[in-house]
Amino acid sequence: MVDLLIEELVASLKQEEVYKTYLNAKQELDKYSDLMWTFKEVKEEYIKMKPYFKYQDFSELQERFMTLSNQVTNLEAYQVYMKANHALQERLNEVGLTIFGDIIEKTEGSVCVSSQENINEEI
């Protein structure tokens, strides 16, 4: 019974404008897949090498990363996608709170060691 309700909820969400907008934005961004793939590869290399920046000159890698980062973030398709993604995430959060709000309210009084406020307690 719960599975059927979830399937109906998913089908309903897929009919909402926020989801359709997200899909359209994703399709537009996919037109830049080569640039996005290159950016992802350079970003991964940048992150991997960042701890060694103080020991070696990685200015070429830094410049390439910054150039690609600017190209990606200045793409209108990327900006539209990020806005649509954020809107979809907000909608999914709303749905989650509607479904699980009662459970969340009951657990808010308890202390979670892994919560952001208590993260230092784990160390």
Buried (B, 14 or more C-beta within 10 A) or exposed (E): EEEEEEEEEEEEBEEEEBBEBBEEBBEBBEEBEEBBEBBEEBBEBBEEBEEEEEEEEBEEBBEBBEEBBEBBEEBEBBBBBEEBBEBBEEBEEEBEEEEEEEEEEEEEEEEEEEEEEEEEEEE
